Amino acid sequence: MLTDIHPKLPMLDKVATRDFYVNQLNFQELGSADFEGYLMVQKEGIQIHFFEFKELNPKENYGQVYIRTNDIDSWYQLLLIQKVSIHPNGHLALKPWGQKEFSLLDPNHNLLTFGQSI
């Protein structure tokens, strides 16, 4: 019955959010219409939607998404090459729960954690 999930995260600035996901993480903007206050991005089978939240204080944003990958080492290295900032406490590591993970923050301080089962 259930087939997909497309998280909706808050954004303060659509231009900065689009720039981060498209130009740094290599997502593509989804859809041909430019909806005011709304953004959709996609990479492979992953979609993330964003809604404008003008009162958002990024330092108090607790939006989070966990994204699974089947090649975490290559993805991590690509982001390092592209000079994407990795979360200071989220560098690539094997976790006790059997996942290899790393994390980063987008411009809105939404936490993106990438993981692969080991």
N, C-alpha and C positions, 0 to 999 in steps of 0.2 A: 504494500500500500504506500508506504513512504518512500520517496525516491531521492530527494535532494534536500539540502539545507542551504539557505543563503542568509547569513547573518546580516543584521542591520546595525551599523555602528554610528555613533554621533560624530559630526564633523563641525568644526568652527569655521573653516575656510575651504571652500570647494576647490579653488584654484590650487592651493598648497596641497590638498589631499590628492587631487588628480595628478599633480606633478610628481608627488612621492610614489604613488602606485604605478603610474605609467612610465615615468622616466627613470626611477630607481629600482623598482621591483619588476619591471617589464610586464605589467598587466596591460590589458587593452580596455579602453572604455567600451562599455556595452550599450548597445542601442544607438539609434541615429538621432534621437531627440535629446535636446539639452534641457532637462527639467530643472526649473528653478528650485534650489534647495535640496536637490537629490542627485546622487551619483551612483552609478553601477560600474564595477570593474570585474574583469574576468581574466584568469590565467589557467589554461588547460581546463580542468573540470571544476575549478574553484571560482565562485562568484562571491563578491562582498558588496553590499549595498551600504550607502551612507546617507544619513538625513542631516540637514542643517540644524544645528542647535546653537543659536546665537549667544545664549547665556553660558555656554560650556566653558568651564575653567579647566584647561587641559591637565593641570596639576591635580585635579580632583576627579578625573575621568577614570573609571574602572572597567571600561569596555575591553573585552578580551576575546580572542579567537584562537583555537588550537587547530593547526592545519597539518595534516599528515602528508608525508612525502615518501617516495621510494628511493630517493638518492640524496639524502640530507648532506652528505659530505660535499658533493658537487654544488648544491644550492648554496651552502654556506660559503664555499670558496668564491663562487660567482658574486655574491653580495659583498664579500671583502674586496674583491677586485674592483667592484663598482663603488667602493668607499661608502657603503651603507653602514650607518652606525648600529652596532650590535648593542643590546642592552648591557650595561656594565655588570649586571649579575646574571646575564643570560648567554654567555659564550657557549659554544658547542661542547656538550659533555654527555657522557653516559650516565643516566639517572638510575637510582636503585630499583625503580619500577620497570626496568627493561626497555626504556626508551632513550634514544639519542636525540637530544633537543638543543635548540637555541631560541633566543627571543629578541625582539626589537620593538621599538615604539614608533608608531606613525606620528605625523605632525600634531595629531589630536590627543596623543598619549594613549591610544588604543594599543594594548599589548598583543602582538602577534607572536605566538609560539609555534615553531615548526618542529615536528617530531617524526621519528621513524622507529618502528619496532626492531629490536636487535635480538 
